[in-house]
Amino acid sequence: MSSVPSTLENTSVRRSIGLANSVARVTLRSAETVTFWAAILLPLAYLPLLAGGLAQAEMFQFVGLLACNLFALVAGHGYGRD
């Protein structure tokens, strides 16, 4: 009779792991979608910076924007490959 509680406990743990796995998958897929579209849309933000010329203060913004775009390219690379 000692196996009954462990079986129930095991089932509960499996359900919890399954739920956590599903939540992690949905979160990862959502983050991948957002970063994919960010990689597409971020270059539009370059245009105002480049149109006015890059002063010293704008150079930091431009480099930061490039870094964000690079991150978005890498993180969203697998979007749509299911």
Secondary structure, 3 states (H helix, E strand, C coil): CCHHHHHHHHHHHHHHHHHHHHHHHHHHHHHHHHHHHHHHHHHHHHHHHHHCCCCHHHHHHHHHHHHHHHHHHHHCCCCCCC
